[in-house]
Amino acid sequence: MKKNIILIGYMGSGKSAVGRRIASVNSMEYIDLDDYIEKKEGRSVTEIFKVKGEIYFRKCETAYLIELLDNKNNLLLSLGGGTPCFGNNINVINNLKNGISIYLKTSIVELSKRLFTERSKRPLIAHTKDNGELSEFIAKHIFERSTYYNQANYTVITDGRAIVEISDEIINLENSIN
């Protein structure tokens, strides 16, 4: 049985791009948890937040996280940036018998560069007016979330690295522990 790989990290850290590549190379099923929630709930994450509120969303997030991890093998699961930080999610992730969690660690400077042009598509940072404000917001968030992110089984630094290079490091890591 192949292990599940769970990617955690801040938005813009490369979870989706790296996850898709690893899943493709390793013949794994790829699921983005936010996309899964949207399919199951029949509305976008933004709509869920607006209509039902964050508490409802976080309850769904935990339920669907557990559903996927309990029922799937050979899965590459990319989590939302906040997923590990709510409820008991980090313990659910790290108590898997058939999986490993990997934190894609990216600097505030790099995240600001990656996210600045797409902030209108990301409700959490859409309000930021310039790179300074965005960097400050990210720094505050990373500070709050790093306790959870740092509990991942492994950490991979992504700054200045191509998707292929990051993916290959994770594939090699996964092969060395299987």
N, C-alpha and C positions, 0 to 999 in steps of 0.2 A: 504494500500500500504506500503510495507516494504521499508525502506530507503536504498539507495546505500551507501556503505562504500568505501571511497577512502583512500588508504594507501600511505603515502609519507615518504620519508627518503632517506638517502644516500645508495649507493650500499652496500650490505652486512648487512643491518639492519634487514633483515628477512621478507621483504614485500611479497615475493613470497611464502615462506614456511608458514608464518602466514596467508596470504590471502587464500591459498588453504585450510587450515584447517578450517578457519572460514566459508568459502563458503560451504564446505562439511557438517559441523555441522549445519549450518543455512539453508541448501538447497538453496543456492544462486548460481547465475552464477559467475564463476571466470574468469576474463580477465586480463592478463598482457598487459599493453599498448604497450610495445615494441614488444611482440609477435603479437599483433593485427596489428601494423604498418607493420611488416614483411610480414604478410599474405596479407594485402591490397596492398602493394607495390611490392610483388613478389621478394624481396631480403632482406638480413640481414641488421640490423642497421649499422653494420660496412661497408657493401657494399654501402649503401645509403650515408653514410658520405664520402666514397672515391669517388664515382661516381658523386653524385649530390651535395654534400657539406652539411655543418651543417645548413645553413639557410633554405635550402629545407627541411631537416629533421625536423627542429623546426616548420616550417609551417605545415607539415604533422601531426606532433605530436599534435599541437593545433586543427587542423581540426578534427582529429580522436577522440581527447578527448571530444570535443563538440558533435560530432556525437554520441558517446557512452552515454554521460551524458544526452543528450536530448531524447534518444530513449530507454533507458533501466531503468527498476526498478528491485529491488532485486538483484543488481549487486555488486560484490566485485571487485573493480578495483585497481590494483597495478600499480603505476606509476614508470617511470624511475626516477632516482635520480635527474636529471636536469629539469624534466617536470615543477614543480611548479615555477621555476626560470626564465622562458622565457615568453616573450610576456605578455599577460594578464591572463595567466593560473591560477595563484593562486586566482584571482578574480572569474574566471569561476568556479573553484573548490568550493570556499567558498560561492558563491551566489546561490548554489543549494537549491532548496526548498525541494527536496526529498533525501538529502544526508548529510553525515558528513565526514569530513576529519580527519585523525588520523596520527600524526607524530610518527613514530617509531624511537625514539631517542637512539642512540648508541654512546658510547664514542669512541674517536680516538684510544685508546689502544685496545678496543674490535674489532673495525672495522679492524685494522691492523692485528690482529690475524686471523680473519675470512677470510680476503682477500688475505693474503700473498701467500698462496699456489695456489690460483686460478687466480693470476694476469695475466697469459698468456691468459686467456679466456676473459679478460676485457680490451678492447683497451685503455681505459682512464688511466689505471695504469700499463699496460704491460711494460712500459719503466723503471719502478722503479727497482733498483738492489738489495736493501736490505730493511729490516724492517724499518730502520731509514728514508730512503728516502721515503718509502711508507707512513709512519706516517706523515712526513712533508707535503707531497702532500695532504693527507686526511685532515690534520689540516687547510691548506690553503683553500681547497674546502669547508669544513664545515663552516669556517668563512664567506666565500662569500655567501653561501646558507642559513645559519641559519635564516636570516631575513625572507626568504620565508617559510622555514620549520616551524618556530615558529608562523606563521599565521594560522596553522591548527586549527580546532575546538578543538582538544584534543591532548595531548602528552602522549605517553606510553614509559617508559624507558625499554629497552630490555637487558641491560647488565646482564650477569650471570643468565638469565632466559630461561627456556625451551619454545619451540614453543607452547606447550599446555598451559602453564601458561600465556603467552602473549595473545594468542588467547582467552582464557577464560575471561581475563580482558576486552578485546574489546567486546566480546559477551555480557558480563554483562553490560558494558557501553551502548551498542546499545539497549539492552532490557530496560534499565532504562529510555531512552529518547524516545522510541517508544510509 
